[in-house]
Amino acid sequence: MYTPEALMQMFPLFDRKLAEFIASIAETKTFNEGAIMMKTGQYFKASMLVTKGKVKLYREGEDGNEFFMYFLEAGNACALSMICATRNQSSQIMAIAVEETEVIMIPIQYMDVLMTEYKGWYYFVLETYRSRFEELLIVIDNIAFKNMDERLEWYLRNQAKHNKQITLTHQQIANDLSSSREVISRLLKKLENKQMVVLHRNSIEWLEPVQ
C-alpha cells in the first residue's frame, strides 16, 4: 500500500489525516491489460482510485453494442464506484483496463465514515463528480452537434493525450463511436491525407498537438 505522502501527491485534495486513514484500510490491486474491472449489474465491494494505467468506461446496449463514455487515468477515481458502494447499488456501466492498471481499493464499509469524518474525501468526491460530468457533457455535445469526422478527430485527440501512438483497430474505434469499420477507415484515410495521422498496420500515429 502507498504511504500517506504518496497518496497526497497523487490525490492533492487529500490532507494528511485522510491519507493516513486510507493507507491504513485500503489495499492495491493490479488488473492486466484487457481485464474487465467492472460489469453491468455488478455490486461493488470497494471504491476504486486509479494510481497507474488507463481504464475505459462504456455503456452496454441491449443489443450488445458498446457506447464509449470516458477514460480514467492515474489520479482519477471512479465516481460510480463511490456512489454505488455507498448506497449498495449495482453498476450500470462496464470498465476495462486499456493497459496494465493499478487501483487502490477502499472497502465499502468505510464509505460513510469517509464522507462524514473527512472533509478532504467529501471535496474529493465532489470534484470527481464534477470532472466526470464535464466529460459526459463533451461526449453528449459530440453526439448531438458534431458529425462523425469531428467526433473521430476528438476521439483520437483524446487518445493521443496518453500516447500519440494509438494501438486501436478500426473496428475498436467504430465500436466506441457507434459507427461501422468501413466509415471509420474512410475517415481515417481522410485524416491521413490532411497529414493529421499516419496509419500503420496495427496502430495510428497522431501528428497534431493534443491540447
Salt bridges, closest charged atoms under 4 A:
GLU5 OE2 - ARG16 NH2 2.68
GLU20 OE2 - ARG16 NH1 3.38
GLU66 OE1 - LYS56 NZ 3.98
GLU73 OE2 - HIS162 ND1 3.03
GLU99 OE1 - HIS162 NE2 3.01
GLU127 OE2 - ARG130 NH2 2.39
GLU134 OE2 - ARG130 NH1 2.68
GLU135 OE1 - ARG132 NE 2.84
GLU153 OE2 - ARG157 NH2 2.86
ASP176 OD1 - LYS56 NZ 2.87
GLU182 OE2 - ARG181 NH2 3.29
GLU192 OE1 - LYS189 NZ 3.00
GLU205 OE1 - HIS200 NE2 3.19
